[in-house]
Amino acid sequence: MIAVIDYGMGNLRSVAKALESAGANEVKLSSDAGIIQQADKIVLPGVGAIKEAMRELKRLGLIKVINKNIFKKPFLGICLGLQLLFERSEEGGRVRGLGVFKGTVRRFPDKLKVPHMGWNQINIKYQISPAKAGSRLLLNDEREKTKNTNQKPKISNLFLKNIPDGSYFYFCHSYYAAPQDKNIIAATTDYGLEFASAIRKDNLFACQFHPEKSQSLGLKLLKNFVELK
């Protein structure tokens, strides 16, 4: 079962419907910590401001279950769901996020048109490519590590499987995450400046763009998530 965390921010039904279109057998929109705890996979979507999002997550008692499971199960953050993972945001002064990663969520410079809305490219920082280690697909940046082993790629590396570098996805945001650890950046996008449009670590992947609004490539990314074991 895939749990889509419902804290009242964003069009969650469109995310659930897209997951079903990508092959998910059971998707539940839920604000119940017990249901989220029981889920095999978790999605944290969202549109809006971090301050209100953190207030609602706290009110609903969901921060603990998120922190408990974020590195235990396949976890997907979408848009605000990416930004919430960081320590703080400049939005509305200085607002604290979940603090999963060190870094700040910053507003685009005034010289740029905000929100950044519409289709834009992602520049993938790693690529899935065939390599002989068992018969598995490995990442370019892992080929040396796995040359003499049957080690599988990390789960988070599989979210962008079969997504070509330079692919277009749909964005709608005025703020972007600036991770302190650049190694977690899975993809970047240029909008007057280069920003992290996707991050990854272990079983976690989060994207600033909206896969549920990104047509066939968005469904492919969600299918990769649905098929994770």
C-alpha contacts under 8 A as a table, 3 or more apart, distances in Angstrom:
res1	aa1	res2	aa2	distance
1	M	25	N	7.35
1	M	26	E	5.06
1	M	27	V	5.93
1	M	28	K	7.39
1	M	39	A	5.19
1	M	40	D	5.35
1	M	41	K	6.64
2	I	24	A	7.65
2	I	26	E	6.29
2	I	27	V	4.83
2	I	28	K	6.30
2	I	39	A	5.63
2	I	40	D	5.96
2	I	41	K	4.77
2	I	42	I	5.70
2	I	43	V	7.33
3	A	27	V	5.96
3	A	28	K	4.98
3	A	29	L	6.05
3	A	30	S	6.56
3	A	35	I	7.37
3	A	36	I	5.65
3	A	39	A	5.70
3	A	40	D	7.83
3	A	41	K	6.35
3	A	42	I	4.95
3	A	43	V	6.16
4	V	12	L	7.45
4	V	15	V	8.00
4	V	16	A	7.04
4	V	27	V	7.14
4	V	28	K	6.02
4	V	29	L	4.81
4	V	30	S	6.22
4	V	42	I	6.06
4	V	43	V	4.70
4	V	44	L	6.19
4	V	45	P	7.34
5	I	29	L	6.07
5	I	30	S	5.37
5	I	31	S	5.88
5	I	36	I	7.37
5	I	42	I	7.36
5	I	43	V	6.18
5	I	44	L	5.44
5	I	45	P	7.12
6	D	9	M	7.43
6	D	12	L	7.05
6	D	29	L	5.72
6	D	30	S	5.04
6	D	31	S	4.93
7	Y	31	S	6.15
7	Y	53	A	7.39
7	Y	56	E	6.05
7	Y	57	L	6.23
7	Y	60	L	7.49
8	G	56	E	7.72
9	M	12	L	7.73
9	M	46	G	5.25
9	M	47	V	5.70
9	M	48	G	6.61
9	M	53	A	7.09
10	G	45	P	7.22
10	G	46	G	4.72
10	G	47	V	4.62
10	G	48	G	7.24
11	N	14	S	5.77
11	N	15	V	7.10
11	N	46	G	7.54
11	N	47	V	7.83
12	L	15	V	5.14
12	L	16	A	6.32
12	L	29	L	7.42
12	L	45	P	7.07
12	L	46	G	7.53
13	R	16	A	4.94
13	R	17	K	5.97
13	R	29	L	7.73
14	S	17	K	5.07
14	S	18	A	6.07
14	S	212	E	6.67
15	V	18	A	5.14
15	V	19	L	6.25
15	V	45	P	7.74
15	V	212	E	5.56
16	A	19	L	5.14
16	A	20	E	6.33
16	A	27	V	6.28
16	A	28	K	7.58
16	A	29	L	7.33
17	K	20	E	5.09
17	K	21	S	6.19
18	A	21	S	4.91
18	A	22	A	6.15
18	A	212	E	5.48
18	A	219	L	6.81
18	A	222	L	7.67
19	L	22	A	4.93
19	L	23	G	6.53
19	L	24	A	5.61
19	L	27	V	7.47
19	L	212	E	7.92
19	L	219	L	7.65
19	L	222	L	6.21
19	L	223	K	7.41
19	L	226	V	7.33
20	E	23	G	5.15
20	E	24	A	4.59
20	E	25	N	6.64
20	E	26	E	7.58
20	E	27	V	7.13
21	S	24	A	7.17
21	S	219	L	7.43
22	A	219	L	5.60
22	A	220	K	7.16
22	A	222	L	6.01
22	A	223	K	4.76
22	A	226	V	7.12
23	G	223	K	6.53
23	G	226	V	6.76
24	A	27	V	6.73
24	A	226	V	5.83
30	S	35	I	7.00
30	S	36	I	7.06
31	S	36	I	7.72
31	S	60	L	6.87
31	S	62	L	7.43
32	D	35	I	5.47
32	D	36	I	6.38
32	D	60	L	7.99
32	D	62	L	7.84
33	A	36	I	5.07
33	A	37	Q	6.00
33	A	61	G	7.18
33	A	62	L	5.95
33	A	65	V	6.15
34	G	37	Q	5.05
34	G	38	Q	6.34
35	I	38	Q	5.11
35	I	39	A	6.34
36	I	39	A	5.23
36	I	42	I	7.10
36	I	65	V	7.32
37	Q	65	V	6.47
37	Q	69	N	7.32
39	A	42	I	6.62
40	D	73	K	6.51
40	D	74	P	7.46
41	K	73	K	5.71
41	K	74	P	5.03
41	K	75	F	6.00
42	I	73	K	7.22
42	I	74	P	6.48
42	I	75	F	4.91
42	I	76	L	6.36
43	V	75	F	5.84
43	V	76	L	4.72
43	V	77	G	5.85
43	V	78	I	7.68
44	L	75	F	7.74
44	L	76	L	6.17
44	L	77	G	4.69
44	L	78	I	6.26
44	L	81	G	5.06
45	P	76	L	7.99
45	P	77	G	5.69
45	P	78	I	4.53
45	P	79	C	6.47
45	P	80	L	6.43
45	P	81	G	4.82
46	G	78	I	6.57
46	G	79	C	6.17
46	G	80	L	4.82
46	G	81	G	5.58
47	V	79	C	6.63
47	V	80	L	5.41
48	G	52	E	7.75
48	G	53	A	7.46
48	G	80	L	6.76
49	A	52	E	5.66
49	A	53	A	6.25
49	A	80	L	7.61
49	A	91	E	7.28
50	I	53	A	4.89
50	I	54	M	5.97
50	I	80	L	7.20
50	I	83	Q	7.57
50	I	84	L	6.44
50	I	89	S	7.33
50	I	91	E	7.28
50	I	95	V	7.23
50	I	97	G	7.02
51	K	54	M	5.37
51	K	55	R	6.23
51	K	91	E	7.79
51	K	92	G	7.63
51	K	95	V	6.10
51	K	96	R	7.68
52	E	55	R	5.02
52	E	56	E	6.22
53	A	56	E	5.22
53	A	57	L	6.15
54	M	57	L	5.07
54	M	58	K	6.02
54	M	84	L	7.81
54	M	97	G	6.75
54	M	98	L	7.83
55	R	58	K	5.23
55	R	59	R	6.07
56	E	59	R	4.92
56	E	60	L	6.05
57	L	60	L	5.27
57	L	61	G	6.15
57	L	62	L	5.19
57	L	63	I	5.89
58	K	61	G	5.05
58	K	62	L	6.15
58	K	63	I	5.99
59	R	62	L	7.81
61	G	64	K	6.92
61	G	65	V	7.97
62	L	65	V	5.43
62	L	66	I	6.21
63	I	66	I	5.20
63	I	67	N	6.18
63	I	98	L	7.58
64	K	67	N	5.23
64	K	68	K	6.02
65	V	68	K	5.01
65	V	69	N	6.19
66	I	69	N	5.43
66	I	70	I	5.64
67	N	70	I	5.45
67	N	100	V	7.81
68	K	71	F	7.63
68	K	72	K	7.62
69	N	72	K	4.91
69	N	73	K	6.08
70	I	73	K	6.39
70	I	74	P	7.72
70	I	75	F	6.12
70	I	204	L	6.98
71	F	74	P	7.51
71	F	75	F	7.49
71	F	202	D	6.91
71	F	203	N	5.98
71	F	204	L	6.50
72	K	203	N	7.21
73	K	203	N	6.35
73	K	204	L	7.91
74	P	155	I	7.56
74	P	156	S	7.94
74	P	203	N	4.95
74	P	204	L	5.95
74	P	225	F	7.56
74	P	228	L	7.31
75	F	203	N	6.36
75	F	204	L	4.77
75	F	205	F	6.29
75	F	206	A	7.95
76	L	204	L	6.16
76	L	205	F	5.14
76	L	206	A	5.33
76	L	207	C	7.95
76	L	225	F	7.82
77	G	80	L	7.65
77	G	81	G	4.37
77	G	82	L	5.00
77	G	205	F	6.44
77	G	206	A	4.15
77	G	207	C	6.23
78	I	81	G	4.64
78	I	82	L	5.60
78	I	206	A	5.77
78	I	207	C	5.21
78	I	208	Q	5.99
78	I	209	F	6.85
78	I	210	H	6.35
78	I	211	P	7.90
79	C	82	L	5.38
79	C	83	Q	6.78
79	C	173	H	7.62
79	C	206	A	7.78
79	C	207	C	6.03
79	C	208	Q	4.17
79	C	209	F	5.77
79	C	210	H	6.48
80	L	83	Q	4.97
80	L	84	L	6.04
80	L	208	Q	7.31
81	G	84	L	5.37
81	G	85	L	6.93
81	G	206	A	7.17
82	L	85	L	5.61
82	L	86	F	7.80
82	L	177	A	7.83
82	L	206	A	5.15
82	L	207	C	6.01
82	L	208	Q	6.18
83	Q	86	F	5.94
83	Q	97	G	7.75
83	Q	105	V	6.33
83	Q	176	Y	7.20
83	Q	177	A	5.97
83	Q	208	Q	7.81
84	L	87	E	7.92
84	L	97	G	5.07
84	L	98	L	5.77
84	L	99	G	7.79
85	L	97	G	6.25
85	L	98	L	5.17
85	L	99	G	5.74
85	L	100	V	5.13
85	L	101	F	6.08
86	F	89	S	7.75
86	F	97	G	5.50
86	F	98	L	6.03
86	F	99	G	4.73
86	F	100	V	5.79
86	F	101	F	4.88
86	F	102	K	5.82
86	F	103	G	5.63
86	F	104	T	6.29
86	F	105	V	7.10
86	F	177	A	7.57
86	F	179	P	7.69
87	E	96	R	5.70
87	E	97	G	4.94
87	E	98	L	6.14
87	E	99	G	3.89
87	E	100	V	6.94
87	E	101	F	6.35
87	E	102	K	5.54
87	E	103	G	5.80
87	E	104	T	6.27
88	R	94	R	6.49
88	R	95	V	5.32
88	R	96	R	4.21
88	R	97	G	5.05
88	R	99	G	7.29
88	R	103	G	6.96
88	R	104	T	5.15
88	R	105	V	6.31
89	S	93	G	7.67
89	S	94	R	5.59
89	S	95	V	5.07
89	S	96	R	6.36
89	S	97	G	7.02
89	S	104	T	5.44
89	S	105	V	4.37
89	S	106	R	6.25
90	E	93	G	5.29
90	E	94	R	4.89
90	E	95	V	6.55
90	E	104	T	7.33
90	E	105	V	6.14
90	E	106	R	5.49
90	E	107	R	6.88
91	E	94	R	6.45
91	E	95	V	6.69
91	E	105	V	7.70
91	E	106	R	7.30
91	E	107	R	7.19
91	E	175	Y	7.89
92	G	95	V	6.98
96	R	99	G	7.49
99	G	102	K	6.50
101	F	179	P	7.17
101	F	180	Q	7.89
102	K	179	P	6.21
102	K	180	Q	5.54
102	K	181	D	7.20
103	G	177	A	7.19
103	G	178	A	5.61
103	G	179	P	4.41
103	G	180	Q	4.85
103	G	181	D	7.86
104	T	177	A	5.96
104	T	178	A	5.40
104	T	179	P	6.67
104	T	180	Q	8.00
105	V	175	Y	6.31
105	V	176	Y	5.41
105	V	177	A	4.25
105	V	178	A	5.96
106	R	175	Y	5.28
106	R	176	Y	5.42
106	R	177	A	6.22
106	R	178	A	7.05
107	R	174	S	5.97
107	R	175	Y	4.24
107	R	176	Y	6.38
108	F	112	L	6.69
108	F	114	V	7.23
108	F	174	S	6.14
108	F	175	Y	5.84
108	F	176	Y	7.13
109	P	112	L	5.75
110	D	113	K	7.37
112	L	192	G	6.91
113	K	116	H	6.64
114	V	117	M	7.51
114	V	173	H	7.42
114	V	174	S	5.43
115	P	172	C	6.17
115	P	173	H	5.04
115	P	174	S	4.38
116	H	171	F	6.56
116	H	172	C	5.48
116	H	173	H	5.34
116	H	174	S	5.95
116	H	191	Y	7.61
117	M	170	Y	7.44
117	M	171	F	5.21
117	M	172	C	4.27
117	M	173	H	6.62
118	G	170	Y	5.32
118	G	171	F	5.30
118	G	172	C	6.55
119	W	168	Y	5.88
119	W	169	F	5.39
119	W	170	Y	4.51
119	W	171	F	6.16
120	N	167	S	7.97
120	N	168	Y	5.05
120	N	169	F	5.70
120	N	170	Y	6.52
120	N	171	F	7.10
120	N	189	T	7.24
121	Q	166	G	5.18
121	Q	167	S	5.27
121	Q	168	Y	4.29
121	Q	169	F	6.33
121	Q	189	T	6.05
121	Q	190	D	7.66
122	I	165	D	6.76
122	I	166	G	5.22
122	I	167	S	5.80
122	I	168	Y	6.41
122	I	169	F	7.33
122	I	187	A	5.91
122	I	188	T	5.57
122	I	189	T	4.95
122	I	197	S	6.97
123	N	165	D	5.61
123	N	166	G	5.35
123	N	167	S	7.76
123	N	187	A	5.17
123	N	188	T	5.12
123	N	189	T	6.13
124	I	127	Q	6.93
124	I	165	D	5.37
124	I	166	G	7.33
124	I	186	A	6.09
124	I	187	A	4.29
124	I	188	T	6.69
125	K	185	I	7.28
125	K	186	A	5.37
125	K	187	A	5.35
125	K	188	T	7.65
126	Y	139	L	6.58
126	Y	140	N	6.33
126	Y	141	D	6.56
126	Y	186	A	6.99
127	Q	139	L	5.61
127	Q	140	N	5.85
127	Q	161	K	7.71
127	Q	165	D	7.83
128	I	137	L	6.48
128	I	138	L	5.75
128	I	139	L	4.58
128	I	140	N	6.51
128	I	158	L	7.91
128	I	160	L	7.97
128	I	161	K	5.98
128	I	162	N	7.25
129	S	137	L	5.93
129	S	138	L	5.73
129	S	139	L	5.84
129	S	140	N	6.41
130	P	136	R	7.23
130	P	137	L	4.94
130	P	138	L	6.09
131	A	135	S	7.55
131	A	136	R	7.09
131	A	137	L	6.20
131	A	138	L	6.00
131	A	143	R	6.96
132	K	135	S	5.97
132	K	136	R	7.17
132	K	147	K	7.19
133	A	136	R	6.23
133	A	138	L	7.99
133	A	146	T	6.42
133	A	147	K	5.95
133	A	148	N	6.75
133	A	149	T	6.05
133	A	150	N	5.31
133	A	151	Q	7.48
134	G	149	T	7.65
134	G	150	N	5.37
136	R	152	K	7.15
137	L	153	P	7.64
138	L	142	E	6.53
138	L	143	R	6.30
138	L	152	K	7.33
138	L	153	P	5.81
139	L	142	E	5.08
139	L	143	R	6.15
139	L	153	P	6.83
139	L	157	N	7.57
140	N	143	R	5.45
141	D	144	E	7.45
142	E	145	K	5.20
142	E	146	T	6.22
142	E	153	P	7.51
143	R	146	T	5.30
143	R	147	K	5.81
144	E	147	K	5.18
145	K	148	N	7.74
146	T	149	T	5.03
146	T	150	N	6.67
146	T	151	Q	5.87
153	P	157	N	6.49
153	P	158	L	7.39
154	K	157	N	5.43
154	K	158	L	7.17
154	K	202	D	5.91
154	K	203	N	7.07
155	I	158	L	5.51
155	I	159	F	7.51
155	I	202	D	6.11
155	I	203	N	4.96
155	I	204	L	7.70
155	I	228	L	7.34
156	S	159	F	5.87
156	S	200	R	5.57
156	S	201	K	5.93
156	S	202	D	5.45
156	S	203	N	4.79
156	S	204	L	5.47
156	S	205	F	5.57
157	N	160	L	6.63
157	N	161	K	7.47
157	N	200	R	7.22
158	L	161	K	5.03
158	L	224	N	6.71
158	L	225	F	7.93
159	F	205	F	7.10
159	F	221	L	5.87
159	F	222	L	7.75
159	F	224	N	5.33
159	F	225	F	5.92
160	L	163	I	5.24
160	L	221	L	6.09
160	L	224	N	7.37
161	K	221	L	7.58
161	K	224	N	6.93
162	N	220	K	7.91
163	I	167	S	6.99
163	I	217	L	6.97
163	I	220	K	7.57
163	I	221	L	7.38
164	P	167	S	5.67
167	S	217	L	7.85
168	Y	214	S	7.84
169	F	209	F	6.23
169	F	210	H	7.04
169	F	211	P	6.94
169	F	213	K	7.96
169	F	214	S	5.20
169	F	217	L	7.56
169	F	218	G	7.11
170	Y	209	F	5.53
170	Y	210	H	5.61
170	Y	211	P	7.19
170	Y	213	K	6.19
170	Y	214	S	5.30
171	F	208	Q	7.02
171	F	209	F	4.54
171	F	210	H	6.08
172	C	209	F	7.10
172	C	210	H	7.89
173	H	176	Y	7.53
173	H	208	Q	7.94
176	Y	195	F	6.69
176	Y	196	A	7.29
176	Y	197	S	7.94
176	Y	208	Q	7.65
177	A	195	F	7.18
177	A	196	A	6.39
178	A	195	F	7.04
178	A	196	A	6.79
179	P	182	K	6.16
179	P	184	I	7.71
179	P	185	I	7.72
179	P	196	A	7.77
181	D	184	I	6.14
181	D	185	I	7.96
182	K	185	I	5.56
184	I	199	I	5.30
184	I	200	R	5.17
184	I	201	K	5.97
185	I	188	T	7.34
185	I	196	A	6.06
185	I	197	S	7.92
185	I	198	A	6.13
185	I	199	I	4.40
185	I	200	R	6.33
186	A	196	A	7.60
186	A	197	S	7.71
186	A	198	A	5.16
186	A	199	I	4.70
186	A	200	R	5.80
187	A	196	A	6.04
187	A	197	S	5.53
187	A	198	A	4.95
187	A	199	I	6.83
188	T	194	E	6.31
188	T	195	F	5.39
188	T	196	A	4.45
188	T	197	S	4.84
188	T	198	A	6.71
189	T	194	E	5.53
189	T	195	F	5.57
189	T	196	A	6.52
189	T	197	S	5.75
190	D	193	L	5.38
190	D	194	E	4.40
190	D	195	F	6.48
191	Y	194	E	6.37
191	Y	195	F	7.72
196	A	199	I	6.94
196	A	208	Q	7.85
197	S	207	C	5.66
197	S	208	Q	4.97
197	S	209	F	6.77
198	A	205	F	7.21
198	A	206	A	5.52
198	A	207	C	4.14
198	A	208	Q	6.08
199	I	205	F	5.74
199	I	206	A	5.35
199	I	207	C	6.49
200	R	203	N	7.69
200	R	204	L	5.53
200	R	205	F	4.42
200	R	206	A	6.50
201	K	204	L	5.21
201	K	205	F	6.64
207	C	210	H	7.35
210	H	213	K	5.43
210	H	214	S	6.32
210	H	218	G	7.48
211	P	214	S	4.87
211	P	215	Q	7.46
211	P	217	L	7.48
211	P	218	G	3.92
211	P	219	L	6.59
211	P	221	L	6.97
211	P	222	L	7.03
212	E	215	Q	7.09
212	E	218	G	5.86
212	E	219	L	6.80
212	E	222	L	7.98
213	K	218	G	6.86
214	S	217	L	6.20
214	S	218	G	4.52
214	S	219	L	7.35
215	Q	218	G	5.36
215	Q	219	L	6.29
216	S	219	L	5.11
216	S	220	K	6.18
217	L	220	K	4.87
217	L	221	L	6.30
218	G	221	L	5.19
218	G	222	L	6.30
219	L	222	L	4.96
219	L	223	K	5.91
220	K	223	K	4.92
220	K	224	N	6.26
221	L	224	N	5.10
221	L	225	F	6.51
222	L	225	F	4.96
222	L	226	V	6.11
223	K	226	V	4.92
223	K	227	E	6.07
224	N	227	E	5.31
224	N	228	L	6.46
225	F	228	L	5.41
